């Protein structure tokens, strides 16, 4: 087993890191190892000047600050683990500070655009009912796309109006879905799901092909199709409705810590970006409608 594999196994065992996180760490460490290999140097004993030279080269190649910050965070975790496990004698990042990345405001939709998007699927068809139920649930609960497509039928409790969501690090949380989303999920499960699955006893709540859970890529293709129908021209990201969920809650007076719990953020600072979005919206409304705006 390589030292990179050993480190990733430790991350999975000790922190419950997701497959997505582990893949990102592997890419960063492999890129660093490949750079060291071209100079005949070892991953566990790199000269500090090599890292500075590589960072400078990345800047010249146009790598963004956010990418470099993530890379350095990966290397810092790796060499900290290496020292704790007596794999490395010294940390080559000792004198290197992580760059401060100012988070950009996420893409979101206003409430009218969300309403148009939710109404876009043709609910006279099983596929349209499925898509409408997925969009309603995504917006009502602020789910990540991976959380949405990974739902199983037993994760939804219509009597209590909640959905059990497995988030990052395999941590579960209960999220209220609201009356509208619950009604669409009930309608979907009683009609369209039975029509779309050859074996409705299979666990996937929202099937794609062969009764298996829909992929994230398929769902976002569906969203883009419905956005065209709804006349939404602004760019959509995989988190657009999640961002809209958080922003609209704050715009209507929700407590930031409540939004943090609903989103499944482990750190409040991650949720605070939405206060900037809400503030930007208020400033825009003020400038547009106030006589001295």
ABEGO torsion letter per residue (X at the ends): XBAAAAAAAAAAAAAGBBAAAAAAAAAAAAAAAAAAAAAGBBAABBBAAAAAAAAAAAAAAGBBAAAAAAAAAAAAAAAAAAAAAGABABBAAAABBBBBBBBBBBBBBBAAAAAAAAAABBAABAAAAAAAAAAAAAAAAGBBAAAAAABBAAABBAAAGBBBBBBBGGBBBBBBAEAAAAAAAAAAAABAAAAABABAABABABBBBGGBBBBAAAAAAAAAAAAAAAGBABBBBAAAAAAAAAAAAAAAGBBAAAAAAAAGBABAAAAAAAAAAAAAAAAAAAAAABAAX
